[in-house]
Every structure is written in C-alpha cells, then in structure tokens.
Amino acid sequence: MDYIFGRLTKNRWFMNILVINANPKSISLTRSLAVEYSKAANKKHQVKEIHISDLKYDNNLVEGYDVIQELEPDLQGLQESILWADHIAIFTPVWWGTVPAAFKGIFDRILLPGFAFQYEEGKQIPKKLLKGRTSELVINLDTPVWYYKVFQGNVIYKHLKRTILDFVGIKNKRTSYMGPVISAKNDAIEGWLTKAMQLGSNL
C-alpha cells in the first residue's frame, strides 16, 4: 500500500526525512543537534542530512526573477531533496532576529516560480507547489526564549512558517526552541542534544 507522502512497506510506516542545518559555521551546536536528530530518525525512516556549510553557491539572487540565474549543482541537489522529502526538519540559529543570511539566500535561489509556487492569471495568491509536505523547526538562540517571543516578536518563526513554508504549501507541525546558548552549561547542552534525539525518534 503506497502513499503519496510516507509509505507503508512490510508493515512498517516510513517517511523520507530531509534534515537541514542552516548554520553556515562548520562546527556549531546547530550542527550537533541536527546530527542527533538524524541518527534517531534514521532508525525508522530514510534520512538525508544537509549542512549549508558544505554547499557551494552564490546566495545572492542578483536580478530577482527578471533574469534566469542558473542553479549551482549543490542547489539543484537541494531542490531534488525537497521534492524527495515527506518531512523537512530545519535546524537554525537566530542571527539578528531571524535566519543567517547564507540560509536566507538559499530560499531566494531555490524557491522559484515553477518549483515552489506559481502565479496564476487573475489570482493574487499564487498556487502552492510543495503541498503535502510537512516541516518542523528547531531553533537555538542566545536570547532567553521567553524574551525573544514576547519582546522581540518571535520573528524567525513568523518568517519561516508564515512567509516561506506556508507560502509554498509546506505545513509546519512543530517548533522547538533551545536557549539561551551563550551562557549554557554542559548539562543544558546535553539536555538539548537529548531533546533533538527525542524529536527524531518521535516521527
């Protein structure tokens, strides 16, 4: 019995899980969280793990949509991985209130008309081309979580969920916050790594 998103094979339900580490640093807590999540999810599902620090691309959409800008192989591969995925887990730090510029640039480059959405004549809201997929956000930050949500407006959540994922048809199922990282002791970090493992297990 096959499903469009997720499959039942030999009486076992599994999904294609795409894990994206949005931190451009080669070594980071974000990366470690993504790795723990991937290892846990891989016990039941098929997992692809992508770290943007490993990708080679220009993060500037130079002429917007006015001129076709050829995608580098790594960005073509990321598009293919998104199409392959049933569920997308995004691990990101908060930099200046939202995602790192290198990650925002990936959205600019790959979420293109004809791939992620499509404007239709006579309609103000474009067609969502990535419907059926789900996502989750795992956010780590140096600001206390309550302060970021209450006083800074929870910008990263609104940015990712409402103006990007919702726009292209990806339904965000859950969001986890971990912080403040800058003052964290080892026991707090170990707790976050365990939490990431639990999130990957509970899919």
N, C-alpha and C positions, 0 to 999 in steps of 0.2 A: 504494500500500500504506500504510494508516494504522495508527498505533499509539496506544494509549491515552495513553501519556506519551512524547512525542517523535514526530516524523513524518518520513517519507521522501517528499520531493517533488522531482520532476525529478532523481532520482538523488542528491539531497543530503539528508543527515540534519540535522534541526534540532530544537531544543527551544525552549520558552518559558521564559526565564530571568527570575526576579524578583530584583533586587538591592536589598537593604535596608541603608541606612546608619543605624545605631542611635544615632549620636552626636547629641544634641539641640542641639549648637552649630552655628551657621550656617556657620562656617569651621573646618575641622579636618583633620588628616591622615586620619582615618577616611573623611571625605567624598572626599578626593582619591583614596584607594585604591579606593573604590567606583566612582568615575568612570572610572579607568583600566581597571578590570576590565570595566565595562560597555562601554566603547569597543571593547575587544578582543573580547569575547563577541559584540557586535553584528555583527561581520564574518561570523559563521556562523549566528547564532541570532536569534530575536526577543527583545528585552530591554525590560523595564520597570524603571525606576530610581526608588526611593522614598527620600526623606530625611525622617526623622521631624521634623526642624526645620521642614519645610514644612507639616506636618499640624496641624489644629486639632481638639482632642479633650480630654475630661476623662480623665486617666489613672487615676482612682480608681473602681473597681468598688464603688460605695457600699454596696449591700446584698448583695453577693455574688450568688448565684444565686436568692436569695429573691424579688427583685423584678426584673422585666424593665427594663433600662436601655437606652433607645433609642440606637442607634449613630449617631454623627455621620456626615455624608456621607463624610468622609475615611476613617473606619474601615470604612464599608460598602465603599468602593473598595478598601481594603486586603484585606478578605475576598475580594472578587471577584478580585483579583490573585493571591491564594494559590490559589484554585480554578483559575485560568488557568494557573498555573505548573507546569512539569515539574520545575524545579530552582530552589531558593531559596538565594541567597548572602547571608549575614548578615555585615556588617562592623560590628564593635563594639569600643569601648574597654573596658578593665577599670576600673570605678569601685567602690571599696570591695569589691574581690574579685569582683564579678560585673557584670552589665549596668547601665547607667544606669536610674534609677527611671522615667524617661519611657518607656523601651522596655519595661521590665517591665510597666508599666501597660497598654501595648498588648496584651501577651499576656493580661492579666487581662480586658480588654474584648472582644477578638475571638475568642479560642479558647474558644468557648462550647459547652455541651451542644447537640447537634443540628447543630453546624457542624464542630467539631474532634473531638469524641468523644461517646459516648452510653452512659450506664449502662443495663445490662440486668438485668431481674429475675432474681435467683438467681445473679448473677455478680459477683465482687468487682472484676474488672478490666474497665474499660469498653471498648467497641468503638472501634477507631481509625478515624476517618472520613476522614483525609487520607492514607491509604495510597497507595503508588505514586509519591509524590514523593520527590525527593532534596534534600539540602541540603549546604552547606559553610559553615564558619565561618572568618572571617578576623579575628583578634584582635590588637589593638595595646594595649600596656601600658607603664607607666613602670618597673615592677619588672623585673629581669632574668628572662628566660623560665624558665631553669632553677630559679631561686629560687621563682618563682610556682608551678611544677609540683611541686617537691619539698617545699618548706616551707609553702606556703600552700594546697596541696591541689588546685590546678587547678580551683577552684570554678566558674568560668564555663563550662568545658567540661562538667562534670558537670551543671550547672544546665540549660544549653541542650540538650545531646544527650540526657541520660538522663531528665530530669524534664519536658521540654517536647516536643522533637522526637520522641523515641521514644514518648512517651505518646500522641501524636496520629497516629502512623504514618509520620512523615517520616524517612527513612533518611539519616543524615549520612555523606557519602562521604569527606570530607577536612577537616582543620583546619590552619590556618596561624597561626603566632604571629610578631609583629613587635615588637621592643622590645629594650632599654628606649628609649622615645621621648624622655623628658625630657632626656636627655643626648646625643641623637643629633646627629651632624654631617650636613652636606648630602649627603655621599656615601652614608651609611647610609639616609637618607630616599629618595634617588634609587633605591637598591637595592630598597627596599620597594615603591616605585611600579612599578619594572620587574617585580618579583615578582607584583604584583597583575595587571599586564598579561598576564604569562605564564599565570597561573591562568585568566584569562578566555579566553585563546587555546586552552588545553588542555581544552576541554569537548567 
